[in-house]
Amino acid sequence: MGIPSGRGFRICFLHLQILLSGGMVGMAVAGSGATGPAPKGEGEIKVKSGRGEIRVFTYKPESFSSGPILFVFSGMKRNAANYRDYAAPLAQKLRAMVAAPLFDNETFPSLAYAHGNIRRGDGSLQPKKDWSFQGGTEVIRSVLAREGNPRRPHFLLGHSAGGQFVVRYALAETSAARRILAANAGSYVFPRADWDWPYGLGTLPASLGAEQNLRKFLAAPLTVLLGQADTNNSVEAGNFDASAEADRQGTNRLERGRNFFESGRSLAQEKGWKFGWEKVEIPGVAHEGKLMINDLATQKALR
């Protein structure tokens, strides 16, 4: 075959430029994680939020097709990639995808992640776009859209600080998750107005503390997942919250989880409201994310 010349050469060269530029664009999009589904195996995508890009570490077993998505929220160390790896065996069993967002310390310092970043240090209200909960919603919506079905079944699972995050998320946001699992949370938002946020409903924006929102919270498909050996209350033990406000909830994480569950159940019974919470206790497990996530009880709760 001869080399084209003249007009034919210019047309071939133009086609080659288009193909090359299209390839480069495709590579750039794939590299940025802006569009399209996550790859099989381990991967990373990026989601735009009101506070900038959120990195999301993903895992898909080879068997993944139309299965659910498991959104996993890490503890205070913000080691989202590790939590993605912790959840991989569970994803294989469920033929599910894992998506573990990273709420980095620079954007959400200290307790701004677990407590929602609703208020500034001076007590004034943050714009909703800056809430960590809003970032969670943006991650969930984006990943579902990328995977081709905004209504795909999905679950939220948070451990430690991530457990705090998903409990408060259930109050602050409207979720379509089949179930929200809060494992080994260090503290909770109790359904009572005489305790201030983040430990109760006091000082919240009026909409979040309203009766209609409280009823939604108590009806949420929330599982309080507790390790029966998670009783170490030293500050060094997994960044344990030893504040006076947290200690009103219980002396350790196990007590606090039990008391939180009972407070919700008692209020729902008193008001005659629907109560969607469940409590699952795992014997012999302490403050250990990998063991909590992969316990058979956790798998049974994801239904």
C-alpha positions, 0 to 999 in steps of 0.5 A: 500500500502506497503512502497517500499524497496531496489532499489524501495525505492531509485527510489521513493526517487529520483523521490520525490527529482526531484519533490521537486527540480522542485517545489522549482525552480518554486517557485524561478522563480515565486518569482523573476518575471523572466519568465511567465505572470503576475498574475491576479489582482495586482502583481509585476515582475522584468525586467533586464536592463542595470542599473540593475533590474527594478520593474514593478507593474502590474494589470490584471482584471479578464476579461484580455485575449488578450487585450492590455497592458497599460504601465504607467510611474509615476511622479517625486515621482516615486510612480509606485505602486500608478499609477498602482492603478490609472490606474486599473479602466481604465484597467477594462474598456479596458480589458487591463493589466497595467504595471507600471515600477519603475525608482527609485531615487537611479538609476535615481536620480533627472531628470535623469528619465524624461530627459533620463540620456543621459548625465553625469553632465560634459556633456559627453555622457552616454552609451545607456544601461544607458539611462532611455529610454533604460530601458523603451524599455527593460521593454516593450519588456520583458512584451510583451514577458512574456505575449506571444506576442511581437506584442501585442497592447500596449500604453504608458501613462506618467503623469507629469515627466512620461509625460516628459519621454514618449515625449522624449522617442518618440524621442530617441527610436523606438516605436510600441505603438499604441499611446503615451500619455503625460499627464501634462508634465512639459517640452518638447523636442521642435523640434528645434536645437537652444535649448539644450537638454532636452528642444530642440535638441541641444547637442544631439548625431547626430543620435537623431538630424538628419532629419530622426529621427526628421521626425519619432518624428513628425509622432509618434502617440503622444497625448499631454494630458493637464489639463486646470486647470494645471496652477500653476507655483510655484516650490512647485506645483508638482516639477514644472520646473521654470528654464529659459530654461523651461520658454521659453516654457511657464509660466505653464504646460498648456501653455508649452503643447500648445506651444509644440504641435504648434511647432511640427505642424508648422514644419511638415506643413513647411516641408511637413512631416507627423504629427501624434500628437494630443492635448486633453485638459481636462476642470477642471482638474489640476495636478492630475494623477488619474483624468487625467488617468481616464477621458473619454477623455483619454479613447477615446484617447486610440484607 
